[in-house]
Amino acid sequence: MSAFPGGVYSPRTKENKPGVAYEPAKTTIGFAEDINKLDDEVVAIETELNGALTREYADNAAAKTGGLVNGQLYRTGDILKIVHS
């Protein structure tokens, strides 16, 4: 099976420069809040992938019986799969 990092990415804290107010409508300026949201998405994806590597089921039916719902990831041997209807 492919090697995957044992730990989840831990982004450093980012802050706006003093006096800079976050305005989501301004898309040409980089704000710390925007970068932090991306970091949160990376952590969520890595957490789901790490979970999928530890959830092993024989097939889709077994994954559903095991409590997984549509869209969640699991594996069968070295094959990564998605629970479906």
N, C-alpha and C positions, 0 to 999 in steps of 0.2 A: 504494500500500500504506500501511497505517496506520503512523504513527510510533511507535516503541518505544524506550525509553531504551537508549542505547548501552552503559551500564554497569550492572552488577548492584548492587542495593541493598546498602549496607554498614552494617549496624546498629552503633550504638555499644556498647561493653562495659557491661554492667549488673552490679552487685554487690549482694548483700544488705547490710543495715546490719550493722556490727560486732556480733558476739554472736548473730546470728540464724542458727539452724541450719535447713537445708532439710529439710522433712518433707513428702513428696509427698501423704500422706494428708490433710493440712490443706488443704482446698480453698477456705476462706474468706480465706486470707491470700495476698497476692501475693508470690511469690518471684522473684528474678532468674532462676533456672534455668528457670522456666516461660516467662518472656518470651523468654529466649535460644532456647528450643526453637522458639517461634513464629517468631522471626527466621530461624532456620535453615531452616524450611519456606518462608518467603517467598523466601529466597535460592535454594533448590532449584527452586521454581516459576519464578522469573525466569530462572534459568540454562537450564531446559528450554525456556522460551518463546524466549529469545534463540537457542538452538540451532535451534529449529524454524524461525525466520525465515531462517536461513542454509542450511537443508537444503531444497532444492527438487527435487522429483521429479514426473514426469509423472502417475504414478498409484501405487496401493498396491503393485502388483507391482514397479515400479521402486524404490520405497522399500525393499522387502524385499531386492531384489537388491543395493541399496546398503548393506545391513547393518543396517537398522533392524529392530526387533522389535515385536511387538504392544504397543500402548499408547503408543509413542513418537509425537511430533508431527513433522510436516513440512508443507510448503506446496506448492501448485500455483498459481503466479501469486499472486493476493491471497487465496486460500482456504486456511485452516488446516485440516489433516486429521490423522486419527489412523490409525496402522497397525493393521490388523485381519486376522483369519483369512479 
